Amino acid sequence: MSRIATNVLCLTRNHTCFQAPLGALTPQLLAEAYGEPVGLFVHDEPLV
């Protein structure tokens, strides 16, 4: 995501986050946004 966007916005009824992808897309912040634990896979290959 960081190759595509300089910032990401996550909005839910109870959570708002706007920052760089590596700061916003963490397991902790995603779990807060979605209300459950999430898995996160980070890879270095470009998107096709």
Wavefront OBJ file of the C-alpha trace (Angstrom):
o trace
v 0.000 0.000 0.000
v 2.841 2.408 0.753
v 3.907 2.274 -2.918
v 0.441 3.377 -4.021
v -0.708 5.849 -1.338
v 1.049 8.372 0.862
v -1.781 8.238 3.426
v -4.678 5.910 4.215
v -7.968 6.718 5.889
v -9.773 4.162 8.051
v -13.264 5.111 9.225
v -15.689 3.191 11.389
v -18.401 4.319 13.777
v -15.939 4.200 16.672
v -12.528 4.661 15.075
v -10.791 7.118 12.757
v -7.227 6.886 11.520
v -5.451 8.971 8.851
v -1.730 8.504 8.414
v 0.989 6.829 6.357
v 0.175 3.198 5.467
v 2.918 1.681 7.615
v 1.567 3.548 10.654
v -2.133 3.025 9.969
v -2.095 -0.585 8.820
v -0.872 -2.277 11.983
v -2.535 -5.319 13.557
v -3.433 -3.271 16.638
v -5.076 -0.381 14.761
v -6.866 -2.711 12.350
v -8.195 -4.764 15.275
v -9.502 -1.567 16.881
v -11.152 -0.537 13.598
v -12.750 -3.930 12.880
v -13.414 -4.992 16.461
v -11.540 -8.308 16.189
v -7.962 -9.513 15.872
v -6.621 -9.466 12.325
v -3.659 -10.977 10.549
v -1.313 -8.836 8.519
v 1.015 -10.004 5.764
v 3.694 -7.607 4.515
v 5.561 -8.371 1.313
v 7.988 -6.512 -0.913
v 6.730 -7.655 -4.303
v 4.983 -5.051 -6.499
v 1.267 -5.333 -7.142
v 0.297 -6.538 -10.582
l 1 2 3 4 5 6 7 8 9 10 11 12 13 14 15 16 17 18 19 20 21 22 23 24 25 26 27 28 29 30 31 32 33 34 35 36 37 38 39 40 41 42 43 44 45 46 47 48
